[in-house]
Amino acid sequence: MSKLPAVSRRLLLGGALATTGALAAGVGSAPDAAAAVAAAPAPRRRPGQKSMVDVPYAVHRTVRVGVIGLGNRGAGMTTGWSVVPGCTVTAVCDVRADRAKRVADGLAAAGKPRPAEYGGSAESYTQMLRRDDIDLVYIATPWEFHYAQGKAALLAGKHVVVELPIATELDELWDLVDTSERTRRHLMLSENCSYGRNELAMLKMAHEGLFGDITNGHGGYLHDLRELLFSDTYYTDAWRRRWHTRSTASFYAMHGLAPIAAAMDVNRGDRMTTLRATATEPKGLADYRERFVPRNHPSWKETYVNGDLVTCLIETAKGRVIRAEHDVSSPRPYSRINSLAGSRGIFEDYAGVLSSGGGRVYVEPDHSGHSWRDFGSYRKEFDHWLWKKIGDDAANNGGHGGMDYVLQWRTVQLMRAGLVPDIDVYDSAAWCAPVPLSVMSLAAKGRPVQIPDFTRGAWVNLRTGLDSRATEMPPVV
């Protein structure tokens, strides 16, 4: 998008305004210096507003998708939606009209129905949302647009899939929860990593007791993006780099946090209660610019405030601990960490072990001698039914190792079969809450902050999610 909306002063000032009220309310003067900064109370439901927990989709013979945002991510995912059985892309939209035309041309050339095109202004998506041939809206715009576009899609009567994060502030997260409940439409975070093959196998191992009582997990997003952040073409208008100049948040830890939270049954028998954040100094981007970026580049007018490594320590109601990390500014190999541990064993992904499973494991009584074992046989045994069923299709049609396609196929299947979503608005809000909460904690010098209960008490009930049972895709007729 060429024009960025006004940035909240809460994010711009590193969260100072977000915590002032809570500190003034007495938390700051409490005898216990480690007392958590209080979160704002949950807003009351309006009359007639009801929970979306375990609410199934209405049955859709065909899922008709409208796409907002056709940059690198949006364009690729549009192709993915178009090849899922029983799904068709009916409309595409981007502020740059030429992108909409290019994507529409590509779908038509591939033998798919040509979608309607919208573009040319920042408000073009509102015109697209007036269509009555869209069931699901997929949003892949820069982060600052997700909340407004997601809410508009819900109000237009559409279900919504939003790229990370669904919103960047707590009041926005609450508003999306409430809007979903009022409109009776689902909003889901497009968390493709929750559908990763190793992540789903780890989830099944956890739920079948291989790790014993789960005590802790470690996930995140560690990805050297320095070259792409300074590219003049990859992130339109340098939108992602600009976030590093205006917020101290942990922007994108959800890729690693979400699979750990799912394995711990967060919002399904447990919930995240407090978060405390630390951050290293913001050195990486400035150092890279000094060495590799010409002095006439516009980035030389920027000052970076986002720490290279932002770490969130999250506690749950059952006493578990999750460490979630974000670092895109340092030289390092890619990792989402993806580690889970309990009283009888541990799994670690991205451990530098070359194996058929891509990770390492140590579980009793199978293992002893303080030596890691190959994960390959365990992944084969605990492979999720989705990967068994569509793994070959995923490898041929989806990015990121196939998990993009698994997410898209499963979403369409859920809508066509009239099933309950694997990932609901409450999961989406909880997984994205570390974005604003990390800002609040850092402004409070690392003190813990309370994590809202977006389910309003429903978290205590065990229910299925990503650990679903095998179901069929309805036949295309």
RARANOR-V942236 format. One record per run of one state. SS is the DSSP state (h for helix, s for strand, l for the rest). FROM is the first residue (numbers start at 1). TO is the last residue. Records with the same first field share a line. If there is no record, write none. Layout:
# RARANOR-V942236
SS = FROM-TO  FROM-TO
This chain:
# RARANOR-V942236
l = 1-8  13-15  25-26  30-36  38-55  57-62  69-71  84-86  95-96  110-115  120-123  129-135  140-142  156-158  163-169  184-186  190-191  196-196  208-213  223-225  230-235  244-253  264-265  267-269  271-271  280-283  293-297  302-309  317-320  328-334  336-338  343-344  350-358  364-372  375-375  382-384  398-399  418-419  421-424  433-433  444-448  451-457  461-477
h = 9-12  16-24  27-29  72-83  97-109  124-128  143-155  170-183  192-195  197-207  226-229  236-243  254-263  284-292  298-301  376-381  385-397  400-417  425-432  434-443  458-460
s = 37-37  56-56  63-68  87-94  116-119  136-139  159-162  187-189  214-222  266-266  270-270  272-279  310-316  321-327  335-335  339-342  345-349  359-363  373-374  420-420  449-450
